[in-house]
Amino acid sequence: MSETYDLFQQGKSHLKKGRPAQATVALEKAKRREPDKASIREALGIAYFRIHRWQEAESEFRAMLEIAPADDYAHYVLGRCLEKQGRDHEANGHYKLANSLRPGKPDYESRIRDL
């Protein structure tokens, strides 16, 4: 197994154990090695989101959407990041995109209604 994969798995393990700050260390190292891996960007974005680092999380999900523009989850979480920063109008656009990519998902629909 590659060192990048090991770092990714270490970061995922920290996330699973409720240690997002520790996860960012391993995931940042993995990202430096393979910046175009959507799975690494997603995990790092989640870690940043959980420690309320909204701008860093936003950056990771924007990068993820550059890699995979039709990823409904990335649009949804990017919307959450934007909403946390008070950018509701922009967030709602991403919620609508997420909902159009995966219709009927309650989380997506409820965010649209809430805004």
C-alpha positions as CSV (number, residue, x, y, z in Angstrom):
1,M,0.0,0.0,0.0
2,S,1.1,3.5,-0.7
3,E,2.0,6.0,1.9
4,T,-0.7,8.3,0.5
5,Y,-3.4,5.6,1.0
6,D,-2.1,5.0,4.6
7,L,-2.4,8.8,5.3
8,F,-5.9,8.8,3.9
9,Q,-7.0,5.8,6.0
10,Q,-5.4,7.4,9.1
11,G,-7.4,10.6,8.5
12,K,-10.6,8.6,7.9
13,S,-10.0,6.7,11.1
14,H,-9.6,9.9,13.1
15,L,-12.9,11.2,11.6
16,K,-14.7,8.0,12.5
17,K,-13.4,8.3,16.1
18,G,-14.6,11.9,16.3
19,R,-11.1,13.6,16.1
20,P,-11.5,15.9,13.1
21,A,-8.6,18.1,14.1
22,Q,-6.2,15.2,14.1
23,A,-7.7,14.0,10.8
24,T,-6.7,17.3,9.1
25,V,-3.0,16.5,9.7
26,A,-2.9,13.2,7.9
27,L,-5.3,14.4,5.2
28,E,-3.3,17.5,4.4
29,K,-0.3,15.3,3.9
30,A,-2.2,13.0,1.6
31,K,-3.6,16.0,-0.3
32,R,-0.1,17.3,-0.9
33,R,0.9,14.0,-2.4
34,E,-2.3,13.6,-4.5
35,P,-4.2,16.9,-4.9
36,D,-6.5,15.5,-7.6
37,K,-8.1,12.8,-5.5
38,A,-11.7,13.7,-4.7
39,S,-11.9,11.2,-1.9
40,I,-9.0,13.0,0.0
41,R,-10.5,16.4,-0.7
42,E,-13.9,15.2,0.6
43,A,-12.5,13.8,3.8
44,L,-10.5,16.9,4.4
45,G,-13.5,19.1,3.7
46,I,-15.5,17.1,6.2
47,A,-12.8,17.4,8.8
48,Y,-12.6,21.2,8.4
49,F,-16.4,21.5,8.5
50,R,-16.5,19.6,11.8
51,I,-14.0,22.0,13.4
52,H,-15.9,25.0,12.1
53,R,-13.2,26.1,9.6
54,W,-15.8,27.0,7.1
55,Q,-13.5,28.8,4.5
56,E,-11.1,25.8,4.4
57,A,-14.0,23.4,4.1
58,E,-15.5,25.6,1.3
59,S,-12.1,25.5,-0.5
60,E,-11.9,21.7,-0.3
61,F,-15.5,21.2,-1.7
62,R,-14.9,23.7,-4.5
63,A,-11.7,21.8,-5.4
64,M,-13.7,18.6,-5.3
65,L,-16.3,20.0,-7.6
66,E,-13.5,20.9,-10.1
67,I,-12.7,17.2,-10.1
68,A,-16.2,15.8,-10.0
69,P,-18.7,18.6,-11.0
70,A,-21.8,16.3,-10.7
71,D,-21.1,15.2,-7.2
72,D,-24.4,15.9,-5.3
73,Y,-22.8,15.5,-1.9
74,A,-20.1,18.1,-2.7
75,H,-22.7,20.6,-3.8
76,Y,-24.7,20.0,-0.6
77,V,-21.8,20.4,1.8
78,L,-20.5,23.4,-0.1
79,G,-23.9,24.9,0.4
80,R,-23.6,24.1,4.2
81,C,-20.2,25.8,4.3
82,L,-21.6,28.9,2.5
83,E,-24.7,29.0,4.7
84,K,-22.4,28.9,7.8
85,Q,-20.6,32.0,6.4
86,G,-23.9,33.9,5.9
87,R,-24.0,33.4,2.2
88,D,-27.5,32.0,2.0
89,H,-28.3,32.9,-1.6
90,E,-25.2,31.2,-2.9
91,A,-25.8,28.2,-0.6
92,N,-29.3,27.8,-1.9
93,G,-28.0,27.5,-5.4
94,H,-25.8,24.6,-4.4
95,Y,-28.6,22.9,-2.5
96,K,-30.8,23.1,-5.6
97,L,-28.0,21.6,-7.7
98,A,-27.5,18.8,-5.2
99,N,-31.3,18.2,-5.2
100,S,-31.4,18.1,-9.0
101,L,-28.5,15.6,-9.2
102,R,-30.1,13.4,-6.6
103,P,-33.9,14.2,-6.3
104,G,-35.9,13.2,-3.3
105,K,-33.0,13.2,-0.7
106,P,-34.6,14.7,2.4
107,D,-31.5,16.5,3.6
108,Y,-31.2,18.4,0.3
109,E,-34.9,19.3,0.1
110,S,-35.0,20.5,3.7
111,R,-32.1,22.9,3.2
112,I,-33.9,24.4,0.2
113,R,-37.1,24.9,2.3
114,D,-35.2,26.3,5.2
115,L,-33.6,29.0,3.2
